[in-house]
Amino acid sequence: MAEIEDDLWIKPDDWRSYEAYVAGALKERFPGAEIRQDVRLRGRHSRTERQIDILVDAKGLIAVECKCLKRRVDVKLVESYLGMLDDLGVRSGILVTKRGYSKAALERARNDPREIDLQIIHPDRLSEYQHVGVPLIYRGELGVWLAPPPFWVADNELTNEHGGPLVMMYPLGHSLESAMRSADVIYGDILSRSSEAETLADAAMPHERDLLLDEAGTEIEVSALKVSDWNKITRDALLRWADIPSTPRDCELALYVDYGDQVLLLVARSLSRDRVRLEKMLIDVASDSFILHVQSPVNARSP
């Protein structure tokens, strides 16, 4: 991971400015969340006061540690921080470091048996194209606000490419490239429904056909369900599970939600085959969504 030179960044010993910068960036990424610096909480096991650099309260707590070090984060530091998170009962943490991390540190963060979600990130991952919050995607006269899963970001980096989805979503701490390589990802799009598509299955068929053409040997299972959005409006939906033997991400789950002339499409790609977890994640995103009717019939992208 590239390092930022000190003359272009905050000096190594200026940790207060470093924490203030990270807190400010998080406030932009978590609109409406409560963000506090230098928080003291009592440990449930140690029975002593523990210090958190930055605490984010956004649908759950995220403890942020700002490491202004001259060396890389190592596995001992990660284990110490995981222990503190467990002591505090906080299930999500972020280590922000401009000096990178060892391979062992990253593996330890990814594989905690207590299921604590710890991300190690560089300050430049708090980037201008990532959005923590609820992005709006729209096509034609239909707009849908989509809430990513907790502690995920919405990313529009690919949406300017021809044929790109309207929004990508992945865990905070990843870039789009690293998420595509080693994490769960969800993309959202709106499909225009042709006049010949009498049913939701008919509307989903072109997307399914493209998958079968691109990935030989793919096996597909489809089930029907009902999905209620944030406003308690219930719509017909389809879940499509695809086994894709030719790729490292050997499974894909798609959710199609019927909006009349258009269809909301959510697709999860994962290295895991935990179908129950993926189904819940997509249905939760759809259930937290709400509709916006757009007056201008112009295709557009997530902000």
N, C-alpha and C positions, 0 to 999 in steps of 0.2 A: 504493500500500500504506500502510495507516494506521501511524502511529508511536505508540509508547508513551511517555507523558510521563516525564521523568526522576524526578519525585517518586513515580511509581508503579513505577519500574523501577530498574535499577542505574545509577549515575552514569556519564557518558560516559568519565571518566578511570579508573574502577575496573575495569580489564580483567581483573584476577585473579579478582574475584568473578564477572564475566561468564563467563569460561572455566570456573570451577568450577560455575556454574549449568548451562551447556550440557553439561559432562561428566556431571553428575548426572542430567540429563534423558536423555542417551543411555544411561546405565547402566540406566535403567528401560525404555527401548525396546529395548535389545539384551541381554536376560537371558542370562547365561552367556558373553557375549563378553568378550574382554580389551580394556579401555579404558585408555589411558595418556595422560598430559598432558605437554606440553613434551618431545616426542620428537625426537631428532637422528638423521638418516639420511644416509649418504653418497650424493651424486648420481652416477649412472652416467655422465653426460656431463661435468658440471662438475668432477667429482672433488673436490668440496668438501662440507662438512657443511651440510645443510639442516634448518631447524627446522619442526616440525609442532605446532600447538597441541594437538590431540587426535588420537590414532590409534586407530581401532576395528578390531579383528581379529575379523570375523564372516563366515566363508566367503569370505575375501578381505579386503584392507585398504581402509579408508575414511579418508582424511585430512580432518580438519575444521579449518577456519580460522574463528576467532571475531573478527569485525570490530566493535570498539566505537568507531565513528566518529561524527563530527558531520555527515557528509555521506553521500550515497548511494554504493553501490558502482558504479564506472564500468568501462568496457570495458578500460582499461589495467590495472586491478587484476585483472580476470578473466584477461586474457592472461598476466599475470605468474604468477598462481596455476596456470593450466594448464601453463605452462612448467615450474614446479617439480614438478608431478605427473608430467609426462613424464620429467623428469630422474630422479625417484625410481622410475619404473616402476610408479606407483600409478594404477590405472585408474578409481578412483571418488573423488570429493571433494565436500565440502559447505562452502559459505561461509555462515556464520550472521551476519546483520546486522539490527539493529533500525531502520536508517535507510533500508531499501529499496534499490533498484537502478535503473539506467537501462535503457531498452528495448534499447539497444545491448549493454549488459552481459549481459542475459538471452539475447539472440540469439547472442552470442559463446559463452556457456556451452553453449547447445543445439547448436551447429554446429561442434564441434571436429573437424578432419579426422583426428586421431589416435584418434578414437573413445573419448576420455576422457569418462566420465559425471560431469558437474559440476552439482550442484544449488545454487541460491541460495535460502536460506530465511530467514524471519523466526522469532525464537524461539518465537512462539506456534504455529508449525506442529508443535512437539514437543507435540502436544495429547493430551488425556486419552482420546480415542476412537481414536487410532492405536496399533497394536501392532506392534512389530518382533519377530518370533518366530513361533511356530507356534500359530495359533488353533484352537480346537475348534468345529466346527459340528455340530449334532445335531438330528434330528427323529425323533420316535417312539423306537424302541429302537436306532437307529443313530447313532453319533457318529463323526466322522472328523477327525483332526488334519491340517491342511493347512499345508504350508510354502510361504510366498510365494517368488517368485523372489528371488535375492540383491539386497539393498538396496531391497526393497519393504516396504510396510507393509500390515497387515491393518486394515480399518476397519469398524466396526459402526454408523456414523452413520445409515445408511439402514435398518438391520435392524428398527427399531421401527415402520417404516411398513408399512401393510397391503400384503401382496404383495411386500415388499422381499426381496432375497436375504439369505441368512444371513451372508455376508461379502463385502466388496469389497476388492480388492487393487490397489495402484498404486505407482509409484516414490516413494521417500522424498523429501521436499521439496515435494510437491504437497499441496494440500488435495483433498478429494473433488471439489469444484467445478472446480478447475483441471485435475485429472486427466481428468475427463469431457470437458473442453473441448480439451485439447491433449496428452494422453499416452495410452499404452496403459493399459487397465484390464482386470482379470479379476474376474468375480464367481463365487461358489461357492454352490451350493444342493443340497438333497437332495429328490428327487422321489419321492412315494409311487407305487408301481406298482399299477395296478388289477388285479383278478382276470382281466380280459379281455386283459391285455397278456401274450401268450404269449412274445414275443421282446423283446429290447432295443429293436429298431426300433419295436415297438408302444408300448413305454413312452415312447420319445422323441417319438412322433408328436404328442401334444397341444402340447408346447412348440414343435415345428416348425410346427404349424398356426397357433399364435398369431403367430409371426413372419411367416408368409405373409399373414395377415389384416391385420397392422399395417403391413407394408411391401410395398406393391404392386410387382410387377415383380421381386421377389427370385428369384434362381436359386440352387438348392441342389445340392451334391454331397455324397454320403455314402460313407464307406469304413469297413470293419471292421478291427479290430486287437485285439491283446492288450496289457494293461497290467499290470505287476507293481508292487506297492506296496513300501513300505519293508521289510516283513516277507517279501518275495519271494513273496507270494501273487498268482497270476496270474488276472486276470478278463477277461471279454469287454468290449469297448469299441467305441464308434462315434465317428468324427470327422465333423462336419458343417460344411462350408464354405459360407457364404452370401454372394453378391454382392448388396449392397443399394444400388441406384442412387439412392434418394431421400434419402439422408442423407450428411452430411460423412464420417462413419465408414462408408465404403461396403463394408466387409467385416466379417464376424463368423465366428469359429471356435468351435465348441462341441465339448466332449468329454463323452460319456456313459459312465459306468463302472458295470457291472452288480454290484449288491450284493444280488441276490435280490429281496426284496420292495420294495427301494428302489434308487434310482439316484443316484449322485453326478454332478452337473452342474457343469462348469467352462466358462465362456464368456469368450472374449477379444474385446474390441472395440478396433480400432486404426485410426489414420489411415494406417497403412502397409499395403501389400498383400503384405508379406513372409510368405507362407504357411508356408514352411519354418521361419522363426524362431518364428512363433506356435505352430505345431504342437509344436515342441521345448519351448517354454515351458510349454504346457499339460500335455504328457506328463511333463515334469520335476516339475511340481507334484503330479500324480497319483502319480508314482513315489516321491516323498518322503512321501506320506501314509501314515497307518496308522489302523486301525479301533479304536474303543472301543464296547463294547456298553453301552448306557445302560439302567438298570433302570426308571426312571420314564418312562412313555410320554407325555411332555409336550413339545410343541414349544418350542424355545428358540433362543437366538441366540448368536453368537460372543461370548466374554467381552470 
